[in-house]
Amino acid sequence: MPAVSRRKVLKVGGSRTVALPPQWLDAFNLTIGNEVEVVYDSIVLIRPAGMKLDHILLKKEIELLATLEEAKNER
C-alpha cells in the first residue's frame, strides 16, 4: 500500500498536527480514539499501537516508497 501524499501542518490549540490519509486509516480500521505509535528521527514512522514490525516488509515498503519518489522526481 505504499503511497505519497502532501499534507499541511495545521494548528490545533497550542500544538501542530498533520492529518493521516483516510485510505491508511481505513486499511487499519483506525477511528477516533485509537492509538498509534510514532517512531521518528529524520523520518517519521506511524503504525497502529501494538502492531509488530515485520523488518522484511518494512524494507520492501521503504524500497517501494523510494521508487515512487524517484518516479516523481523524474517528471
Buried (B, 14 or more C-beta within 10 A) or exposed (E): EEEEEEEEEEEEEEEEEEEBEEEBBEEBEBEEEEEBEEEEEEEEEEBBEEEEEEEEEEEEBEEEBEEEEEEEEEE
